[in-house]
Amino acid sequence: MIDIRSDTVTRPTNAMRQAMHDAEVGDDVYKDDPTVIRLEAMCADLLGHEAALFMPTGTQSNLVALLTHCQRGDEYIVGGEAHTYKYEGGGAAALGGIQPQTVPFGDNGELSFNDVSAVIKADDVHFAKSRLLCLENSQHGRVQSLEYMQSAQDFCDKHNLLLHLDGARMANASVALGASLEDVAKPFDTVSLCLSKGLGAPIGSVLVGDKSFIDEALRWRKVTGGGMRQVGILAAAGMLALTDGFARLHEDHENAQTLAALLADVSGLSVRENWTQTNMVWLDFDNLSSDLEPGKASQGAVDHGTALPAFAKERGVLMSVGRNAGRLVMHRDVSRDDVTTVAGIIKDYFASL
C-alpha cells in the first residue's frame, strides 16, 4: 500500500533498526541512559538551546512545555487551528488548568500580532493571566519566515509574554527556508521537535529550552507518565532521524510539488494555492452540499471524505481526507513513481463521477 495519510506512518530503515539493536542503554528515569543523553545533547546543540528532554510524543512535549510555563489560571494564546489547541485533547486545560485564548490564522499560517495584542488580558483580578504565545512552524505545511518569528520574539518581549514553538515539522520548515534548525528555533524560549513526523523515527519528540526550564520540565514529564527506562533503543533512531532523515527531506518537498502539478487541472478539485510549501498537498473538493451528512450522497453532491478513500484503498493507496477538503502527505516511503500512481487514481476517481 502507498500510505499518504501522514508522515507519521513511515517504517524504520534497516540502518535505523540496526542502530536500535546496537544501542547502549540505561535507565532514563535515573538519567543514565547514555544514548538518550547523546540525543538530548545533540538536539540542544542543533536547536541552539541549553538543554533538551526526550519524550515519547509531540503531544506530551507540548503539554509539558505548557505545564512548565504556566500556572493554573494562566492563559496561553494560540491559533484556532493549532495542534496544541485543537488536536491534543484539551490537555492544557484538563490537566493544567491553563486557559486557551484563540486567534485566527491568516492565509499564510501566521498569527496577526494585532489580533494577539487585542486578546492580551490586562492585569486585573477578573482575568486570566496572559502568559504564553504558542506558534507553529510549519503550520499545515505553510512555512513562517525567519523575519516573522523574530518579530514574534520582539512582540513577546514588549508584552511580557513567553514564546513556545510547536515545531513538530520544523525540520521541514528549515529545509524550505534554507535555514538551520538553530535559525528557526532561536527566537523561542522553548521548542518542541517531533522526530517521528517526516524525519522517520518510530517514536519520539524533544523539548528544548534553558537548563532551569528543562529541569522543571523533567518533573512534569514524570507527572504526565513520560518517564521511560531503557529508551536508548528509541533515542538511537532519533539520532539517525536528525541526520539521515533530515538530509533527504527535500525529496518529500519535491514530490509534493510534483503531485500538486499533476492534480492542478483535475475537474472536481482544486489545489490550494501557495499551500504546497513543504511535504503536504492540500485539496478542496467541488460539488458538495453544505447540509450533506457524512457517508450520504444527495443529488449533485458527493461525500468525497468517504468515497475517495474507499476508491483509493481498492487500488492500493491509503489516504485520509474530509468531506470537502483534505491533505496528501509525502514522506520517505513515497517514491516518485508512487506520486504518479496517486495522481492517476485521484484523476480516475473524479473522472468516474
C-alpha angles and dihedrals in degrees: 000000000000104000116200098157092108143333088252092078097075120126121227114263121240089256090052092049090051092049090051090049093051098041119131108231143190137161108297094195085065087044092238102116101117095200092052089048090054092047093050092048090048092052094046089052096045093049095040098239131124100245145004138205125208117222135175098241143022091233090059092044092055092042093051089049091053093045091050096046098042139050125213108287093027122121134225122201116223144158116274092237095040120132094232090056106034108025106036101074096256088284097157091057097036097047105020106032087234115152118222118217111194131205126182124264117237122235089267094053094255129125115233109239088214088059091046092048091052093060099044106116124235119241094268132132089235093065140064113249112259101227112154143028116209121200134179130221114209099024111195085334094309116126125224116214126244088243092055092050092049088050088054091055091049090049093050092048089053093048098038094245129142118232127223128181122210091208097173088143099020089126088065090048090050092053093046091050094045086233134125124257086247091056091054094045099041100091094051131088089212136009133194115208121189116216095190099056111083094329091078107232113142093228139003152074131200129217117205131192140119119318097256091051093049091048089057092041089057089065092050091048088058093045091052093050099258100124105122131187125206091009097144087102087070096038089058089058089048093056091053089047089057093050113028093022094050094047093061102042091104088069090062091050091051091049090051091052090049093050092047090052092048091052097042096100101035111130111233099035141054129209110230108252116244094001097104095084100127131003101323132089113198119203134192118203127219132212097052132143116222091224096047112134117225112270094014129100128208132190109296094006136088129194096230091178089071104026101045097051090046091050091047095046092056086057097047104268128114116204136161117213136152131239094269105014143014149166131244112206126207123208141156094284090060114083130197089256089052089055090056090048093050092049091050093051093049090049091049091050095054092042089056095057 
